[in-house]
Amino acid sequence: MPDLQEQFGQIDIYLFDQLLRGRIGPTMRVLDAGCGSGRNLVYFLREGYDVFGVDTDPIAIEDTRRLAASHAPALPAQPDPGLWRRQLRHACACGVQPWPY
């Protein structure tokens, strides 16, 4: 049996809490706004969630794409651009900088 570090990676405690409470389920899409290198996405990628990450840092995006390719090769690199306009159930934008206008 894998230990918690192996299973969940460096996941934020808030996100781990939401999983334990059953607020994020396998049929939901996961959007990580300000995803950085994707450390919060490891568990979701391994478990087959529909996962998307956005970040203002192009290097972070490339890191996340490599991470996704290694854990979920069938996941598309570019989602439908209108996807999140149509469907967003739960969001946490902790520490995300405001979008520049």
C-alpha positions as protocol buffer text, in pm:
chain_id: "A"
residue {
  index: 1
  type: MET
  ca { x: 0 y: 0 z: 0 }
}
residue {
  index: 2
  type: PRO
  ca { x: 149 y: 339 z: -100 }
}
residue {
  index: 3
  type: ASP
  ca { x: 210 y: 598 z: 168 }
}
residue {
  index: 4
  type: LEU
  ca { x: 26 y: 932 z: 157 }
}
residue {
  index: 5
  type: GLN
  ca { x: 320 y: 1109 z: -7 }
}
residue {
  index: 6
  type: GLU
  ca { x: 327 y: 857 z: -291 }
}
residue {
  index: 7
  type: GLN
  ca { x: -49 y: 860 z: -337 }
}
residue {
  index: 8
  type: PHE
  ca { x: -119 y: 1233 z: -316 }
}
residue {
  index: 9
  type: GLY
  ca { x: 216 y: 1401 z: -384 }
}
residue {
  index: 10
  type: GLN
  ca { x: 267 y: 1753 z: -246 }
}
residue {
  index: 11
  type: ILE
  ca { x: -107 y: 1830 z: -240 }
}
residue {
  index: 12
  type: ASP
  ca { x: -229 y: 2138 z: -49 }
}
residue {
  index: 13
  type: ILE
  ca { x: -398 y: 2056 z: 283 }
}
residue {
  index: 14
  type: TYR
  ca { x: -713 y: 2244 z: 175 }
}
residue {
  index: 15
  type: LEU
  ca { x: -747 y: 2029 z: -135 }
}
residue {
  index: 16
  type: PHE
  ca { x: -678 y: 1711 z: 63 }
}
residue {
  index: 17
  type: ASP
  ca { x: -954 y: 1815 z: 306 }
}
residue {
  index: 18
  type: GLN
  ca { x: -1200 y: 1861 z: 18 }
}
residue {
  index: 19
  type: LEU
  ca { x: -1121 y: 1509 z: -106 }
}
residue {
  index: 20
  type: LEU
  ca { x: -1171 y: 1359 z: 240 }
}
residue {
  index: 21
  type: ARG
  ca { x: -1507 y: 1535 z: 274 }
}
residue {
  index: 22
  type: GLY
  ca { x: -1620 y: 1396 z: -62 }
}
residue {
  index: 23
  type: ARG
  ca { x: -1663 y: 1741 z: -217 }
}
residue {
  index: 24
  type: ILE
  ca { x: -1454 y: 1647 z: -519 }
}
residue {
  index: 25
  type: GLY
  ca { x: -1564 y: 1329 z: -692 }
}
residue {
  index: 26
  type: PRO
  ca { x: -1443 y: 1124 z: -990 }
}
residue {
  index: 27
  type: THR
  ca { x: -1712 y: 1256 z: -1225 }
}
residue {
  index: 28
  type: MET
  ca { x: -1609 y: 1620 z: -1171 }
}
residue {
  index: 29
  type: ARG
  ca { x: -1368 y: 1823 z: -1380 }
}
residue {
  index: 30
  type: VAL
  ca { x: -1077 y: 1976 z: -1191 }
}
residue {
  index: 31
  type: LEU
  ca { x: -942 y: 2321 z: -1280 }
}
residue {
  index: 32
  type: ASP
  ca { x: -627 y: 2430 z: -1098 }
}
residue {
  index: 33
  type: ALA
  ca { x: -605 y: 2808 z: -1143 }
}
residue {
  index: 34
  type: GLY
  ca { x: -245 y: 2908 z: -1076 }
}
residue {
  index: 35
  type: CYS
  ca { x: -132 y: 2547 z: -1116 }
}
residue {
  index: 36
  type: GLY
  ca { x: 241 y: 2618 z: -1104 }
}
residue {
  index: 37
  type: SER
  ca { x: 425 y: 2295 z: -1182 }
}
residue {
  index: 38
  type: GLY
  ca { x: 111 y: 2087 z: -1119 }
}
residue {
  index: 39
  type: ARG
  ca { x: 188 y: 1950 z: -773 }
}
residue {
  index: 40
  type: ASN
  ca { x: -182 y: 1954 z: -675 }
}
residue {
  index: 41
  type: LEU
  ca { x: -280 y: 1758 z: -985 }
}
residue {
  index: 42
  type: VAL
  ca { x: -82 y: 1435 z: -932 }
}
residue {
  index: 43
  type: TYR
  ca { x: -357 y: 1246 z: -748 }
}
residue {
  index: 44
  type: PHE
  ca { x: -626 y: 1361 z: -992 }
}
residue {
  index: 45
  type: LEU
  ca { x: -419 y: 1262 z: -1294 }
}
residue {
  index: 46
  type: ARG
  ca { x: -347 y: 917 z: -1151 }
}
residue {
  index: 47
  type: GLU
  ca { x: -712 y: 860 z: -1065 }
}
residue {
  index: 48
  type: GLY
  ca { x: -837 y: 952 z: -1413 }
}
residue {
  index: 49
  type: TYR
  ca { x: -1006 y: 1283 z: -1335 }
}
residue {
  index: 50
  type: ASP
  ca { x: -1067 y: 1531 z: -1615 }
}
residue {
  index: 51
  type: VAL
  ca { x: -791 y: 1775 z: -1516 }
}
residue {
  index: 52
  type: PHE
  ca { x: -697 y: 2122 z: -1642 }
}
residue {
  index: 53
  type: GLY
  ca { x: -441 y: 2372 z: -1517 }
}
residue {
  index: 54
  type: VAL
  ca { x: -379 y: 2737 z: -1599 }
}
residue {
  index: 55
  type: ASP
  ca { x: -93 y: 2962 z: -1499 }
}
residue {
  index: 56
  type: THR
  ca { x: 67 y: 3286 z: -1616 }
}
residue {
  index: 57
  type: ASP
  ca { x: 414 y: 3127 z: -1616 }
}
residue {
  index: 58
  type: PRO
  ca { x: 484 y: 2946 z: -1947 }
}
residue {
  index: 59
  type: ILE
  ca { x: 758 y: 2734 z: -1785 }
}
residue {
  index: 60
  type: ALA
  ca { x: 511 y: 2616 z: -1520 }
}
residue {
  index: 61
  type: ILE
  ca { x: 264 y: 2523 z: -1794 }
}
residue {
  index: 62
  type: GLU
  ca { x: 529 y: 2314 z: -1973 }
}
residue {
  index: 63
  type: ASP
  ca { x: 616 y: 2141 z: -1643 }
}
residue {
  index: 64
  type: THR
  ca { x: 248 y: 2062 z: -1587 }
}
residue {
  index: 65
  type: ARG
  ca { x: 207 y: 1930 z: -1942 }
}
residue {
  index: 66
  type: ARG
  ca { x: 502 y: 1694 z: -1889 }
}
residue {
  index: 67
  type: LEU
  ca { x: 357 y: 1582 z: -1556 }
}
residue {
  index: 68
  type: ALA
  ca { x: 16 y: 1519 z: -1717 }
}
residue {
  index: 69
  type: ALA
  ca { x: 171 y: 1330 z: -2008 }
}
residue {
  index: 70
  type: SER
  ca { x: 351 y: 1097 z: -1767 }
}
residue {
  index: 71
  type: HIS
  ca { x: 47 y: 1028 z: -1546 }
}
residue {
  index: 72
  type: ALA
  ca { x: -243 y: 1059 z: -1794 }
}
residue {
  index: 73
  type: PRO
  ca { x: -123 y: 1030 z: -2155 }
}
residue {
  index: 74
  type: ALA
  ca { x: -480 y: 1016 z: -2292 }
}
residue {
  index: 75
  type: LEU
  ca { x: -567 y: 1357 z: -2147 }
}
residue {
  index: 76
  type: PRO
  ca { x: -580 y: 1623 z: -2423 }
}
residue {
  index: 77
  type: ALA
  ca { x: -315 y: 1895 z: -2402 }
}
residue {
  index: 78
  type: GLN
  ca { x: -559 y: 2164 z: -2518 }
}
residue {
  index: 79
  type: PRO
  ca { x: -920 y: 2159 z: -2389 }
}
residue {
  index: 80
  type: ASP
  ca { x: -1224 y: 2307 z: -2559 }
}
residue {
  index: 81
  type: PRO
  ca { x: -1183 y: 2685 z: -2498 }
}
residue {
  index: 82
  type: GLY
  ca { x: -1549 y: 2726 z: -2401 }
}
residue {
  index: 83
  type: LEU
  ca { x: -1545 y: 2442 z: -2149 }
}
residue {
  index: 84
  type: TRP
  ca { x: -1509 y: 2650 z: -1835 }
}
residue {
  index: 85
  type: ARG
  ca { x: -1757 y: 2912 z: -1945 }
}
residue {
  index: 86
  type: ARG
  ca { x: -2023 y: 2641 z: -1946 }
}
residue {
  index: 87
  type: GLN
  ca { x: -1933 y: 2447 z: -1634 }
}
residue {
  index: 88
  type: LEU
  ca { x: -1765 y: 2537 z: -1307 }
}
residue {
  index: 89
  type: ARG
  ca { x: -1888 y: 2379 z: -983 }
}
residue {
  index: 90
  type: HIS
  ca { x: -1623 y: 2443 z: -720 }
}
residue {
  index: 91
  type: ALA
  ca { x: -1334 y: 2687 z: -724 }
}
residue {
  index: 92
  type: CYS
  ca { x: -1057 y: 2800 z: -496 }
}
residue {
  index: 93
  type: ALA
  ca { x: -841 y: 3081 z: -628 }
}
residue {
  index: 94
  type: CYS
  ca { x: -619 y: 3106 z: -322 }
}
residue {
  index: 95
  type: GLY
  ca { x: -307 y: 3304 z: -401 }
}
residue {
  index: 96
  type: VAL
  ca { x: -397 y: 3365 z: -765 }
}
residue {
  index: 97
  type: GLN
  ca { x: -305 y: 3709 z: -892 }
}
residue {
  index: 98
  type: PRO
  ca { x: -582 y: 3918 z: -1050 }
}
residue {
  index: 99
  type: TRP
  ca { x: -608 y: 3892 z: -1427 }
}
residue {
  index: 100
  type: PRO
  ca { x: -442 y: 4198 z: -1589 }
}
residue {
  index: 101
  type: TYR
  ca { x: -690 y: 4407 z: -1786 }
}
